[in-house]
Amino acid sequence: MDVAKAHVLLGSHQDAMDELTGIKASSPEWLKHQSMARRIMREILGNRKRTLTQDMREMASHLGVAG
């Protein structure tokens, strides 16, 4: 999660998504309950200038974050 947060701070949204996706693949239920994951996803959604990818929409849905 710290690595994903660092990627967001650097503006590397896809790298942050790759980190979150990896965590989701190994621990989907754990990730769903992490407030830091929701904050990261909100930052990705708020700062994204292009259309959201399918992965981003799915992650937002998984985390219960409105896009």
Secondary structure, 3 states (H helix, E strand, C coil): CHHHHHHHHCCCHHHHHHHHHHHHHHCHHHHHCCHHHHHHHHHHHHHCCCCCCHHHHHHHHHHCCCC
